[in-house]
Amino acid sequence: MDEEPLSEWAERRDARIGRLRAVPIVPGGGPRAAHVEPESPRAIERWNGHGWEPYAFAADLAAAKRLLYPEAETPPNPASGPARPPLAPGTGRHRRP
């Protein structure tokens, strides 16, 4: 049989459990793009393996992003080194001053 084993499929399915998404609470159809009405409230939904269930609420898109991506809030550590490598000596045509 050239089908994938059931155990591999179950691992992939279980890896998605717990994912969060933000859905605008606006009249009309289902989920819409995130950039549409950024000031509208958002319902945060969690995937339970079978469907999306309510998890939390956010006042706007910015608050929803803070819930969805908490690791993005930590500022970079300046002691970790420069953001880009230092320039080599020379006066290249397109070099920044």
Stockholm file with secondary structure:
# STOCKHOLM 1.0

chainA/1-97         MDEEPLSEWAERRDARIGRLRAVPIVPGGGPRAAHVEPESPRAIERWNGHGWEPYAFAADLAAAKRLLYPEAETPPNPASGPARPPLAPGTGRHRRP
#=GR chainA/1-97 SS CCSCCHHHHHHHHHHHTTCEEEEECCSSSSCCCTTSSTTSCEEEEEECSSSEEEEEEESSHHHHHHHHCGGGGSCCCGGGCCSSCCCCSSCCTTCCC
#=GC SS_cons        CCSCCHHHHHHHHHHHTTCEEEEECCSSSSCCCTTSSTTSCEEEEEECSSSEEEEEEESSHHHHHHHHCGGGGSCCCGGGCCSSCCCCSSCCTTCCC
//
